[in-house]
Amino acid sequence: MVRTLLAGLLTAVPASALAQLDARAILRAQQRGEQTNLYGNNPYETQDEEGAEQPQDTTKKKKRIRKPLESYFFSDSVRALNNFKWHIDPDYNRVEIGPLDTTLMDFRIDYPFYREGVGDMAQGALGQTSMPLDYFRRPQFFDFSFASPYYAYIYDMRSVPFYNTKRPLIRMGYIESGQKRYREENFNIMLAQNVSPSTGFNVDYKARGTRGLYAWSRTKNHNLSVAFSHTGKRYSVHAAYYNNHIEQQENGGVVGIWAIADTTFQHPSGVPMKLADAEARNIYRNNAFFLTQSYGIPLQRMTESDFSMAGLSAVYIGHSFQYSSWSKVYTDRRADYVNDRDHRDEEGNFVSATGSYYDDWFINPAQSRDSLYERVISNRVFVQAQPWDRNGVVGTIDAGVGLDLHAYSQFAMDDYLTGKYRRVKKTSYFAYGSVGGKIKKYVDWDANLRFYPSGYRGGDLEIGAHLALTGFIRRHPLILEGRFSMNRRTPSYWQENLFSNHYRWSAPLDKENETRFEVRFAVPDFAFEAGLQQGVVGSKVYYGADSRIAQHDGTVSLTSVYARKDFRFGGFHLDNRVLLQWSTNQEVVPVPLLGAYLSYYYEFWVVRDVLRLQIGLDGRYHTRYRAPSYNPALSAFYNQREVEVGNYPYIDAFAMAKWKRMRIFLKYQHVNRGLFGNGEYFSVADYPLNPGMFKIGISWGFYD
């Protein structure tokens, strides 16, 4: 009687509600051959034209029950999704779940560095360098720091995506703008397929860049990821190969702000640039592979009713391996530039002057070819204990040890004799651990520690803690979070050792020390978020006004206040993000006082449940300050102190539509050019943002 009643309930409840049912009951129903519909219709089952299952042939061997996704990584609500995405943690036996966005949302934002917070200070075009305006979001690359300005584009171990799909999924997108000669192009394709509920593979490829609106600014950015995953009941494995290839022509920025603010050129390609005649170029290549696997050993006897190991006492043992190699080749030739408005004479007339972007030519006085190489091989062995329940008060206790093998190569004067570059090899040993848990749906906490007892980074220390409290008012969650971190870290190899045609240094630096506190309050159902961050950094390493490495001998205090609130009045949306920042030393850590991103649009159905449309404006703004500039030879942002930029609103007008599986947008970027503002559309000193251009983009999915 009970079984009959349960079967009736399961067939009557819709698939979206089944996510809330007990997983053990669902498994029992599947074992009895009853349809739960939790994972959608089984594509491997045959049906007649009316959709009913064909009668069972009793003469054939009984069909084996297809096992569902039983991994302890995923909750019932996640398993109920048709498709979902996740990233792995390279240190711990955890994954971070992320949704697959098929809505309009921020599809129109084709520059990836504009999608978080108030956005980045950008060199200019698609595929080029950027750095977040928010100091606390700035990437920290301790391995091959030259790639950090491209953080928004490149794949690494933490950003490679994995997918679970109920059906094979293909998604493609293409965005273009401008005339063919100067066009920006953005192409991406994703293929994901599961061969079983627990095993799948995916391929992601992105090609982004510009042919160059300004002189000598062509950029190509290609990123490929090929990944495989198996997330079984006990054994899990994640493996991926990824490749990043970047080519960028470096024009060094404008010869003076006057070339943008006070002069009108027939086309942006006529704007005079400092390195346009030097034919400076950077080429970056990255090849990497990683493999992370773990095996679970239950400490309690498992029964057929145990859907996964998430609710049992268990121990997991695992291993993580990573190989990554990066190279950078910078080339140029000696060519001076002319600044027609270098200064004024006694009568107030402009006087031209000839300048050179680089002061020093240490190796070759006529041309440069600086080649740098870095390789990291990393091994980690970890153990994760699950004392009671994975979501218990003490959910998991982690511990691990690691070994990193570093190799660095660059030209040295002795290489004239040997004819080849020598490699410097270093070794890092470290131990790490964490503990975390939950109290139902109200408290989520964790703490972690990493220590390097000896080796290349001997004495480095990382400590972190996180606490989240969740309350409910009329079923609306209110989340209060706190975070703490303390880091003592060795500067990167390239900050202490560099020999190139234009820059050289070789001197040990003190360890940086940084402490951060964060408090955040959010009401997700009302699109509200506010946060306060405080940081104190000592012995800060940075690139000074002369582009050379410098280290501050004191401490710098940084404070930021961030707020986000999205208002909705019928079909009108008013989305607001605002950031306030203070730095006690702008020469060491320059930040704007105010940064903002505002998006105002109207959204409505053109044809109900078929075609949805958005029409609106996106605006970005920050106050004036001495923003960093970008040095091509170093691939780094440096703290110039000559000019101020900012106080310029940068506005885009757009229209977006979603028709079934297809998304389309039309956008005019920088619609306010020449209409209002001070005419100085810079967010990085010397590098102007793109002038007005029309863009069109399309994205569509198959078998979605």
Buried (B, 14 or more C-beta within 10 A) or exposed (E): EEEEEBBEEBEEBEBEEBBEBEBBBBBBBBEEEBBBBBBEEBEEEEEEEEEEEEEEEEEEEEEEEEEBBBBBBBBBEBBBBBBBBBBBBBBBBBBEBEEBEBEBEBBBBBBBBBBBBBBBBBBBBBBBBBBBBBBBBBBEBBBBBBBBBBBBBBBBBEEBBBBBBBBBBBBBBBBBBBEEEBBBBBBBBBBBBBEEBBBBBBBBBBBBBBBBBBBBBBBBBBBBBBBBBBBBBBBBBBBBBBBBBBBBBBBBBBBBBBBBBEBEEEEBBEBBBBBBBBBBBBBBBBBBBBBBBBBBEBBEEEEEEBBBBBBBBBBBBBBBBBBBBBBBBBBBEBBEBEBBBBEEEEEEEEEEEEEEBBEEBEBEEEBBEBBBBBBBBBEBEBBBBBBBBBBBEBBBBBBBBBBBBBBBBBBBEEBEEEEEBEEBEEEBBBEBBBBBBBEEEEEBBBBBBBBBEEBBBEEBBBBBBBBBBBEEEEEEBBBEBBBBBBBBBBBBBBBBBBBBBBBEBEEEBEBBBBBBBBEBBBBEEEBBBBBBBBBBBBBBBBBBBBBBBBBBEEBBEBBBEBBBBBEEEEEEBBBBBBBBBEBEBBBBBBBBBBBBBBBBBEBEEEEEEEBBBBBBBBBBBBBBBBBBBBBBBBBBBBBBBEBBBBBBBBBBBBBBBBBEEEBBBBBBBBBBBEEEBEBBBBBBBBBBBBBBBEBEBBBBBEBB
